[in-house]
Structure formats: C-alpha cells, structure tokens
Amino acid sequence: MTFYTRSDDEVQKFLAIDCNTRVSISETQTALDSDFFIQGWEFEIIGNNDESGLIVKETLYLFQQEQHTYIPA
C-alpha cells in the first residue's frame, strides 16, 4: 500500500509504525475491508510542502490476516 504524507505530523506517525503491527484497511471502490500485518516498509522523500513540511512517498508491505471459520462441535 502506497500513500503520500502532507505534513511533518503524518511523517512522524508513519515512522512510528513497526513490523508485525496489525492494521485494518477499508476501501469502498474494491470493497476491501480486512486486517493486515505490516511485514516491511520503505519511504522516499520527494519534495517539500510549502506549508507543512516534507512530502514523503510511503509504502507498506502487508500480509493479509488469515480468516478462519470456526464451527462449534
């Protein structure tokens, strides 16, 4: 998943993310609504925002949480 930050505050939040953190992602166009685990991440500073700091392209490498159906015995 790739996204861009718009402020230094958003960059700091991204840098606080750690591997194996569970995140929930919901997206309406593809009807995605699931939990994932962060397996890795990278970022690239691509410029400066005139008002709020750096513009950073951030990429999270995700692994989808397995979904199990439990049937009572």
The first five atom37 places (N, CA, C, CB, O) and aatype in JSON, in Angstrom:
{
  "aatype": [12, 16, 13, 18, 16, 1, 15, 3, 3, 6, 19, 5, 11, 13, 10, 0, 9, 3, 4, 2, 16, 1, 19, 15, 9, 15, 6, 16, 5, 16, 0, 10, 3, 15, 3, 13, 13, 9, 5, 7, 17, 6, 13, 6, 9, 9, 7, 2, 2, 3, 6, 15, 7, 10, 9, 19, 11, 6, 16, 10, 18, 10, 13, 5, 5, 6, 5, 8, 16, 18, 9, 14, 0],
  "atom_mask": [
    [1, 1, 1, 1, 1],
    [1, 1, 1, 1, 1],
    [1, 1, 1, 1, 1],
    [1, 1, 1, 1, 1],
    [1, 1, 1, 1, 1],
    [1, 1, 1, 1, 1],
    [1, 1, 1, 1, 1],
    [1, 1, 1, 1, 1],
    [1, 1, 1, 1, 1],
    [1, 1, 1, 1, 1],
    [1, 1, 1, 1, 1],
    [1, 1, 1, 1, 1],
    [1, 1, 1, 1, 1],
    [1, 1, 1, 1, 1],
    [1, 1, 1, 1, 1],
    [1, 1, 1, 1, 1],
    [1, 1, 1, 1, 1],
    [1, 1, 1, 1, 1],
    [1, 1, 1, 1, 1],
    [1, 1, 1, 1, 1],
    [1, 1, 1, 1, 1],
    [1, 1, 1, 1, 1],
    [1, 1, 1, 1, 1],
    [1, 1, 1, 1, 1],
    [1, 1, 1, 1, 1],
    [1, 1, 1, 1, 1],
    [1, 1, 1, 1, 1],
    [1, 1, 1, 1, 1],
    [1, 1, 1, 1, 1],
    [1, 1, 1, 1, 1],
    [1, 1, 1, 1, 1],
    [1, 1, 1, 1, 1],
    [1, 1, 1, 1, 1],
    [1, 1, 1, 1, 1],
    [1, 1, 1, 1, 1],
    [1, 1, 1, 1, 1],
    [1, 1, 1, 1, 1],
    [1, 1, 1, 1, 1],
    [1, 1, 1, 1, 1],
    [1, 1, 1, 0, 1],
    [1, 1, 1, 1, 1],
    [1, 1, 1, 1, 1],
    [1, 1, 1, 1, 1],
    [1, 1, 1, 1, 1],
    [1, 1, 1, 1, 1],
    [1, 1, 1, 1, 1],
    [1, 1, 1, 0, 1],
    [1, 1, 1, 1, 1],
    [1, 1, 1, 1, 1],
    [1, 1, 1, 1, 1],
    [1, 1, 1, 1, 1],
    [1, 1, 1, 1, 1],
    [1, 1, 1, 0, 1],
    [1, 1, 1, 1, 1],
    [1, 1, 1, 1, 1],
    [1, 1, 1, 1, 1],
    [1, 1, 1, 1, 1],
    [1, 1, 1, 1, 1],
    [1, 1, 1, 1, 1],
    [1, 1, 1, 1, 1],
    [1, 1, 1, 1, 1],
    [1, 1, 1, 1, 1],
    [1, 1, 1, 1, 1],
    [1, 1, 1, 1, 1],
    [1, 1, 1, 1, 1],
    [1, 1, 1, 1, 1],
    [1, 1, 1, 1, 1],
    [1, 1, 1, 1, 1],
    [1, 1, 1, 1, 1],
    [1, 1, 1, 1, 1],
    [1, 1, 1, 1, 1],
    [1, 1, 1, 1, 1],
    [1, 1, 1, 1, 1]
  ],
  "atom_positions": [
    [[0.85, -1.15, 0.0], [0.0, 0.0, 0.0], [0.91, 1.22, 0.0], [-0.97, -0.01, 1.21], [1.8, 1.34, 0.84]],
    [[0.68, 2.12, -0.92], [1.49, 3.33, -1.02], [0.63, 4.55, -0.79], [2.19, 3.41, -2.39], [-0.5, 4.64, -1.29]],
    [[1.16, 5.49, -0.04], [0.45, 6.74, 0.18], [1.47, 7.86, 0.35], [-0.48, 6.65, 1.43], [2.67, 7.61, 0.48]],
    [[0.99, 9.09, 0.33], [1.85, 10.27, 0.44], [1.43, 11.06, 1.66], [1.76, 11.14, -0.84], [0.24, 11.21, 1.95]],
    [[2.41, 11.58, 2.39], [2.12, 12.43, 3.54], [1.96, 13.87, 3.08], [3.22, 12.32, 4.61], [2.47, 14.27, 2.03]],
    [[1.25, 14.64, 3.89], [1.05, 16.05, 3.58], [1.61, 16.96, 4.66], [-0.43, 16.34, 3.4], [1.61, 18.18, 4.5]],
    [[2.11, 16.37, 5.76], [2.63, 17.2, 6.85], [3.7, 16.43, 7.62], [1.48, 17.64, 7.8], [3.79, 15.2, 7.53]],
    [[4.5, 17.16, 8.36], [5.52, 16.52, 9.2], [4.89, 15.63, 10.26], [6.41, 17.58, 9.86], [5.47, 14.62, 10.65]],
    [[3.69, 16.01, 10.73], [2.98, 15.2, 11.72], [2.67, 13.81, 11.15], [1.68, 15.9, 12.17], [2.82, 12.8, 11.84]],
    [[2.22, 13.76, 9.89], [1.93, 12.47, 9.24], [3.2, 11.66, 9.04], [1.24, 12.7, 7.89], [3.18, 10.43, 9.17]],
    [[4.32, 12.33, 8.73], [5.6, 11.61, 8.59], [5.98, 10.97, 9.92], [6.74, 12.58, 8.13], [6.4, 9.81, 9.94]],
    [[5.83, 11.68, 11.02], [6.16, 11.14, 12.34], [5.29, 9.93, 12.68], [6.0, 12.22, 13.41], [5.78, 8.96, 13.27]],
    [[4.02, 9.98, 12.33], [3.13, 8.83, 12.58], [3.59, 7.62, 11.77], [1.67, 9.19, 12.22], [3.58, 6.5, 12.28]],
    [[3.98, 7.84, 10.52], [4.46, 6.74, 9.69], [5.74, 6.14, 10.28], [4.72, 7.23, 8.26], [5.88, 4.92, 10.32]],
    [[6.65, 6.97, 10.74], [7.91, 6.48, 11.29], [7.73, 5.7, 12.59], [8.87, 7.63, 11.51], [8.61, 4.96, 13.0]],
    [[6.58, 5.88, 13.24], [6.3, 5.14, 14.47], [5.75, 3.74, 14.2], [5.3, 5.92, 15.32], [5.64, 2.94, 15.13]],
    [[5.42, 3.43, 12.95], [4.89, 2.12, 12.59], [5.99, 1.08, 12.69], [4.28, 2.13, 11.17], [7.14, 1.35, 12.34]],
    [[5.65, -0.1, 13.17], [6.63, -1.17, 13.32], [6.13, -2.42, 12.58], [6.89, -1.48, 14.82], [4.93, -2.6, 12.37]],
    [[7.07, -3.27, 12.21], [6.7, -4.54, 11.58], [5.85, -5.37, 12.54], [7.96, -5.34, 11.15], [6.0, -5.26, 13.76]],
    [[4.98, -6.17, 11.99], [4.03, -7.04, 12.7], [2.9, -6.27, 13.36], [4.76, -7.84, 13.73], [2.12, -6.86, 14.11]],
    [[2.79, -4.98, 13.1], [1.64, -4.21, 13.58], [0.42, -4.59, 12.74], [1.92, -2.67, 13.5], [0.5, -4.69, 11.52]],
    [[-0.69, -4.79, 13.41], [-1.93, -5.13, 12.7], [-2.66, -3.84, 12.34], [-2.85, -6.07, 13.56], [-2.84, -2.96, 13.18]],
    [[-3.07, -3.74, 11.08], [-3.82, -2.57, 10.61], [-5.09, -3.04, 9.92], [-2.97, -1.7, 9.65], [-5.11, -4.1, 9.29]],
    [[-6.13, -2.26, 10.04], [-7.39, -2.53, 9.34], [-7.48, -1.57, 8.17], [-8.62, -2.39, 10.29], [-7.29, -0.37, 8.33]],
    [[-7.78, -2.12, 6.99], [-7.88, -1.29, 5.8], [-9.26, -1.5, 5.18], [-6.76, -1.63, 4.78], [-9.71, -2.63, 4.97]],
    [[-9.92, -0.38, 4.91], [-11.23, -0.41, 4.29], [-11.19, 0.52, 3.08], [-12.36, 0.01, 5.3], [-10.75, 1.67, 3.19]],
    [[-11.64, 0.02, 1.94], [-11.62, 0.8, 0.71], [-12.92, 0.49, -0.04], [-10.35, 0.47, -0.17], [-13.23, -0.67, -0.27]],
    [[-13.66, 1.5, -0.41], [-15.0, 1.29, -0.95], [-15.04, 0.86, -2.41], [-15.79, 2.53, -0.79], [-15.93, 0.1, -2.79]],
    [[-14.13, 1.34, -3.23], [-14.21, 1.04, -4.66], [-14.05, -0.45, -4.95], [-13.15, 1.82, -5.42], [-14.73, -0.99, -5.82]],
    [[-13.15, -1.12, -4.23], [-12.95, -2.56, -4.43], [-13.61, -3.4, -3.35], [-11.46, -2.88, -4.49], [-13.5, -4.63, -3.35]],
    [[-14.29, -2.75, -2.42], [-14.97, -3.41, -1.31], [-13.99, -4.16, -0.4], [-16.02, -4.37, -1.84], [-14.35, -5.18, 0.2]],
    [[-12.78, -3.65, -0.29], [-11.79, -4.24, 0.6], [-12.08, -3.79, 2.02], [-10.35, -3.83, 0.18], [-12.25, -2.6, 2.28]],
    [[-12.15, -4.74, 2.93], [-12.37, -4.45, 4.34], [-11.79, -5.6, 5.13], [-13.9, -4.24, 4.66], [-12.47, -6.59, 5.4]],
    [[-10.51, -5.49, 5.49], [-9.82, -6.61, 6.11], [-8.67, -6.14, 6.99], [-9.3, -7.57, 5.04], [-8.28, -4.97, 6.95]],
    [[-8.15, -7.06, 7.78], [-6.99, -6.8, 8.63], [-5.73, -7.33, 7.96], [-7.17, -7.43, 10.02], [-5.75, -8.37, 7.3]],
    [[-4.64, -6.6, 8.13], [-3.35, -6.97, 7.57], [-2.27, -6.79, 8.62], [-3.03, -6.13, 6.31], [-2.46, -6.06, 9.6]],
    [[-1.14, -7.46, 8.43], [0.04, -7.26, 9.26], [1.12, -6.6, 8.42], [0.55, -8.6, 9.86], [1.33, -6.98, 7.27]],
    [[1.79, -5.62, 8.98], [2.88, -4.94, 8.28], [4.11, -5.84, 8.31], [3.18, -3.54, 8.92], [4.6, -6.2, 9.38]],
    [[4.61, -6.18, 7.13], [5.79, -7.04, 7.01], [7.05, -6.24, 6.72], [5.57, -8.07, 5.91], [8.16, -6.74, 6.89]],
    [[6.89, -5.01, 6.28], [8.01, -4.14, 6.0], [7.52, -2.82, 5.47], [0.0, 0.0, 0.0], [6.33, -2.67, 5.17]],
    [[8.42, -1.86, 5.36], [8.04, -0.55, 4.85], [9.26, 0.17, 4.31], [7.36, 0.28, 5.95], [10.4, -0.15, 4.65]],
    [[8.98, 1.15, 3.47], [10.05, 1.99, 2.95], [9.46, 3.36, 2.65], [10.71, 1.38, 1.69], [8.25, 3.52, 2.53]],
    [[10.34, 4.35, 2.54], [9.87, 5.69, 2.22], [10.89, 6.4, 1.34], [9.6, 6.5, 3.5], [12.07, 6.05, 1.3]],
    [[10.39, 7.42, 0.65], [11.23, 8.23, -0.22], [10.8, 9.68, -0.08], [11.14, 7.75, -1.71], [9.63, 10.0, -0.29]],
    [[11.73, 10.55, 0.27], [11.43, 11.98, 0.35], [11.41, 12.52, -1.07], [12.48, 12.75, 1.24], [12.4, 12.43, -1.79]],
    [[10.27, 13.08, -1.47], [10.14, 13.52, -2.86], [10.04, 15.03, -3.01], [8.93, 12.87, -3.49], [10.0, 15.53, -4.14]],
    [[10.0, 15.77, -1.92], [9.95, 17.22, -2.04], [9.55, 17.89, -0.75], [0.0, 0.0, 0.0], [9.43, 17.24, 0.29]],
    [[9.35, 19.19, -0.82], [8.91, 19.98, 0.32], [7.54, 20.56, 0.06], [9.91, 21.09, 0.63], [7.23, 21.01, -1.04]],
    [[6.74, 20.53, 1.09], [5.43, 21.16, 1.05], [5.63, 22.59, 1.55], [4.36, 20.37, 1.91], [6.25, 22.78, 2.6]],
    [[5.14, 23.56, 0.87], [5.34, 24.97, 1.25], [4.82, 25.3, 2.65], [4.68, 25.87, 0.24], [5.37, 26.17, 3.32]],
    [[3.77, 24.61, 3.08], [3.14, 24.98, 4.34], [3.5, 24.07, 5.51], [1.67, 24.97, 4.16], [3.69, 24.55, 6.62]],
    [[3.6, 22.76, 5.28], [3.64, 21.87, 6.45], [4.8, 20.88, 6.46], [2.38, 21.12, 6.54], [4.77, 19.95, 7.26]],
    [[5.81, 21.03, 5.63], [6.97, 20.16, 5.74], [7.23, 19.32, 4.51], [0.0, 0.0, 0.0], [6.93, 19.73, 3.38]],
    [[7.79, 18.15, 4.74], [8.19, 17.26, 3.66], [7.02, 16.54, 3.01], [9.17, 16.24, 4.18], [6.01, 16.28, 3.65]],
    [[7.18, 16.24, 1.73], [6.26, 15.33, 1.04], [7.01, 14.02, 0.92], [5.81, 15.9, -0.39], [8.09, 13.96, 0.33]],
    [[6.43, 12.97, 1.48], [7.09, 11.67, 1.54], [6.19, 10.61, 0.93], [7.47, 11.31, 2.99], [5.02, 10.5, 1.27]],
    [[6.77, 9.81, 0.03], [6.07, 8.65, -0.53], [6.37, 7.48, 0.4], [6.51, 8.35, -2.02], [7.53, 7.1, 0.58]],
    [[5.33, 6.9, 0.98], [5.5, 5.83, 1.95], [4.83, 4.57, 1.45], [4.92, 6.24, 3.33], [3.7, 4.61, 0.95]],
    [[5.51, 3.45, 1.57], [4.98, 2.17, 1.12], [5.02, 1.17, 2.27], [5.78, 1.64, -0.11], [6.06, 0.98, 2.91]],
    [[3.89, 0.53, 2.51], [3.79, -0.55, 3.5], [3.66, -1.86, 2.75], [2.59, -0.33, 4.48], [2.87, -1.97, 1.81]],
    [[4.42, -2.85, 3.17], [4.29, -4.2, 2.62], [3.45, -5.0, 3.6], [5.7, -4.87, 2.37], [3.83, -5.18, 4.76]],
    [[2.31, -5.49, 3.13], [1.3, -6.08, 4.0], [1.1, -7.56, 3.74], [-0.01, -5.35, 3.84], [1.31, -8.05, 2.62]],
    [[0.69, -8.27, 4.79], [0.32, -9.67, 4.72], [-1.07, -9.77, 5.3], [1.34, -10.59, 5.48], [-1.31, -9.34, 6.42]],
    [[-2.0, -10.35, 4.54], [-3.38, -10.41, 5.0], [-3.54, -11.42, 6.11], [-4.32, -10.76, 3.84], [-3.03, -12.53, 6.05]],
    [[-4.26, -11.01, 7.13], [-4.56, -11.9, 8.25], [-5.44, -13.03, 7.75], [-5.25, -11.15, 9.41], [-6.41, -12.81, 7.02]],
    [[-5.1, -14.24, 8.15], [-5.91, -15.39, 7.75], [-7.26, -15.31, 8.43], [-5.2, -16.72, 8.08], [-7.38, -14.96, 9.6]],
    [[-8.28, -15.66, 7.66], [-9.62, -15.65, 8.21], [-10.1, -17.08, 8.36], [-10.58, -14.83, 7.33], [-10.12, -17.85, 7.4]],
    [[-10.48, -17.43, 9.57], [-10.92, -18.79, 9.87], [-12.4, -18.78, 10.23], [-10.07, -19.41, 11.02], [-12.9, -17.84, 10.84]],
    [[-13.06, -19.82, 9.85], [-14.43, -20.02, 10.27], [-14.43, -21.18, 11.26], [-15.39, -20.29, 9.05], [-14.03, -22.29, 10.93]],
    [[-14.89, -20.9, 12.46], [-14.93, -21.93, 13.5], [-16.35, -22.49, 13.59], [-14.47, -21.37, 14.87], [-17.32, -21.74, 13.71]],
    [[-16.43, -23.78, 13.54], [-17.72, -24.47, 13.62], [-17.74, -25.18, 14.98], [-17.94, -25.48, 12.41], [-16.9, -26.04, 15.24]],
    [[-18.7, -24.84, 15.82], [-18.76, -25.49, 17.14], [-19.02, -26.99, 16.99], [-19.88, -24.86, 18.0], [-19.74, -27.43, 16.1]],
    [[-18.41, -27.76, 17.87], [-18.56, -29.22, 17.84], [-19.89, -29.65, 18.38], [-17.45, -29.89, 18.62], [-20.18, -30.84, 18.43]]
  ]
}
